[in-house]
Every structure is written in C-alpha cells, then in structure tokens.
Amino acid sequence: MYLDLRQLSISALALSFVAALPLEERGQGLFGGSSSCVAQKSFSLPTRGHSSYDTHSFHYNLGGDCNHDRLKVKQHDPHGRICDPSSPWDIHRDLPTVCPIGHYFFWFFSDTFAYKSDGSFVGAASNSVVVSRNANDPSSVQEISIENDGTVSVAIPWTDAEKKVQYEDDRYALWAFGPCIPIDGTHSSQVWSVVKFTNSSYSETIGYTIADYSIEDGSLVVSRREVMTFSSTSYAYGAFASLLVNGVVYMYALDTKHSGKYDVHLASAPRATLYDQSTWSYYDGSTDSWTSTPPDSSQRNQDKAVLTGAMPFSTGSMFYSDYHNAYVLVYFTNWADSKFYAITASSPSGPWDTTATLLFETEYGENGYNYGGQAAPVIESGVTLGQKIVVSYTYQDSNSNWYGKTETVEFE
Ligand SMILES: *[C@@H]1O[C@H](CO)[C@@H](O)[C@H](O)[C@H]1NC(C)=O
C-alpha cells in the first residue's frame, strides 16, 4: 500500500473546512504595525510551564560510536487524546507539530474545529496552538488559541491581504507538517505552508512562511517577518526537521515533489543571522561540502541530498541524543503503517545510517492509520538526554474526526 498522506489528509480537510469558515476570525488578532514583521499576535500563557523542560541544556559530546542497541524501546505509555480538561469544547484538529521552547512544550495544529458536546458547531481555524503543563502527561494541555467563551482564532496571524479573503472561496490556509526550529530558551521558529484555495475544492501550496515564536512577559508572541520566505519551487528548508548545534541552525527539507519523499536536503545558517538568507549554506552530498548556491530543486537531485531514506519519509523530528551518542531522526514513513522508526547520524550532515530501527507501532483508529508523527526529547534531571522522548501523531476515528495523541517513550 502506498498512500500519499499529505494529499490524503488535505483533500479530506478541504471538503469539511468550507462550511466552517465564516467564524474563522472571531478572535482578536493583534496585527502589529511593527516594521520588523508583517503580522503578529500574542497569547497569554499559564503562569509557568513544567520546570523540567530546559531546551538550553543540550551538550554535543559526540565521539565514538552510536549506541545503536539503545534504540530498543523499553516502554511506551500512551497518554490519549491531546486535550484541555478545562475546555468545554470537543475539538477536532489535524497534525500536531511539536515545539519545545524553554520550560514550555507547545503543539501547533493545522485545521481545527470546535464543537459543543451535542455536536453543534462552535468555530474553526486554519491552525491552533496548545501548551503542555506536565511532562509526565503531555496530552493534558491548556488551550491558548481557543477560549472557553467560544472564541476560536488562528495561532499564526494572517497578513491583512490573507485575512481579507478568509470569507471567500478564494482563501488562504497555513499548515505546518514539521516541528519547530530550535533557537534558544525563549525563541523558536516554524515553517508553515502557505496554501491558496482557488475555489472550495481546489488548493495548492504557493510557498512557505516562517512564524517566529517568542516567550515574552508570560505570553507567546507569534510573528511573521515575511509574507513568504520561500516560493513553492524551492526546497522548504526547516519544514521537515531541524537541529541547533553549537550556534548553527540546520534546516532539513524533504523533496516531496521529485524524489517520492526519499531525499532530504540541508541548509545551515548561524543562529545569529538566521533571517538573512545570504548567510545560508547548502550541503552538497556529491562533494560532502557546503556551498552558497542552493541545489536545483526543479528536478530530483539525489546526489546533492544529505540523506536518502530506505523508505519514503512523511513526517518526523530530529534531535541530539546523549543517550544514543547520535543525532536521531524519529519518523513515520509514507507507508501509512502507524509505526515510529528511527535512523541515526554522527553529525548533522551525516553520514546517516539509513537502516531503519522500528521503535513501535501506534494503535490506530477506524481509518486504518495514524499520520504526522513527531518526537521531542524530555529534558528531566536524572534522565540522560534522549533516553526519554515524547511522540505525537494524528489519530483518526472516522473520515471527519482527527485529533492529536501523545505517548512517552523510554529507551532500554
Ligand atoms: C476549481 O479550480 C480548479 C483549478 O483552477 C479547476 O480545475 C476546477 O475546475 C475548479 N472547480 C470548481 C468546482 O470550480
């Protein structure tokens, strides 16, 4: 069985989203006029996150071999549906993408629908965000973009032009497929697909925009510096996975168009100049070197890829693991088998050992498979970095009901 999950989930969504649209912007977006961004809004956070998260404390002690035998899963604890126990609404939502920032653990979702318990419609948004308050129960979250009074608003602010067409067939959607790009203890960024609907049943990705997240005075501030950061013809660097290593941000792009989702390409930038694309370098696998010229993305360019999978990728997350003494990519394949796999590398640019280790199979619902797999290490005193991770994915119980689930995974 070969399913293109991305197409599949989007077309299902596109159909059901139409009726829901007019309530889209019931929330109060704070569209900033600041010269450094094209759109901005902020959300109040719970007074403190879980104190055990500290995304600052990564060490890179590589040297010696990867501890491959430690990829054996000792136990995985399903935490069930990602849900705010204090929210009165039944919320269906797509594609939880994981975003650890400092002491907080956020999930950003794509298409989100809120209903009353009797099934009547409350509101919908192209995307939404929740924050976890407990590392030991990551599915127990606080809603921050859907309020208990029924205000449903997007997590990623629209530009004025995008906002204008939200009530028409001719509208925009912002959807993310990969985790956040780690920046520091109070900042992160995430690549969002800018999707344009030309009518109620047809949409295409026209480019990618980067949303910046910053924790300021007890709020999450979401800003976009540019309407579009990449066009849809370039590789979507950072949209598949990313790493921060010794002040350098590594941004991975999956070639979804020409490689059948097998090839991953890599760009890097100093953290301090991430937003200046003239400072970016592009990895060239054919010479194992970096160049200032991006590879031609108009055709398959496998020799320049940093990684070609043994199976096609759909979604995943990369992180450094002290426990495995390796950079680890935890992912779902494009085979719709609901299984988490892992591969490892000894440096951000490889070489990658593409022999996949099956971690475990997640329990799936009536629709036959889970999708949108993500992972992030749990940072906890007494636990070696990478020994314990939280994974998340979209679970579907019928054609029209999807929601996020999480599990804590501990390696042997
Ligand atoms: C929607 O737009 C697409 C692309 O422009 C077009 O091929 C299709 O016929 C349109 N469908 C309807 C129902 O208008």
The ligand as an SDF file (V2000), in Angstrom:
LIG
                    3D

 14 14  0  0  0  0  0  0  0  0999 V2000
  -11.5020   24.7850   -9.0330 C   0  0  0  0  0  0  0  0  0  0  0  0
  -10.2800   25.2830   -9.5540 O   0  0  0  0  0  0  0  0  0  0  0  0
   -9.5460   24.3520  -10.3240 C   0  0  0  0  0  0  0  0  0  0  0  0
   -8.1880   24.9570  -10.6630 C   0  0  0  0  0  0  0  0  0  0  0  0
   -8.3200   26.2500  -11.1500 O   0  0  0  0  0  0  0  0  0  0  0  0
  -10.3440   23.9570  -11.5380 C   0  0  0  0  0  0  0  0  0  0  0  0
   -9.6240   22.9960  -12.2980 O   0  0  0  0  0  0  0  0  0  0  0  0
  -11.6700   23.3680  -11.1080 C   0  0  0  0  0  0  0  0  0  0  0  0
  -12.4830   23.0910  -12.2270 O   0  0  0  0  0  0  0  0  0  0  0  0
  -12.4150   24.3360  -10.1830 C   0  0  0  0  0  0  0  0  0  0  0  0
  -13.5890   23.6740   -9.6310 N   0  0  0  0  0  0  0  0  0  0  0  0
  -14.7530   24.2800   -9.4840 C   0  0  0  0  0  0  0  0  0  0  0  0
  -15.8380   23.4630   -8.8720 C   0  0  0  0  0  0  0  0  0  0  0  0
  -14.9330   25.4350   -9.8100 O   0  0  0  0  0  0  0  0  0  0  0  0
  1  2  1  0
  1 10  1  0
  2  3  1  0
  3  4  1  0
  3  6  1  0
  4  5  1  0
  6  7  1  0
  6  8  1  0
  8  9  1  0
  8 10  1  0
 10 11  1  0
 11 12  1  0
 12 13  1  0
 12 14  2  0
M  END
$$$$
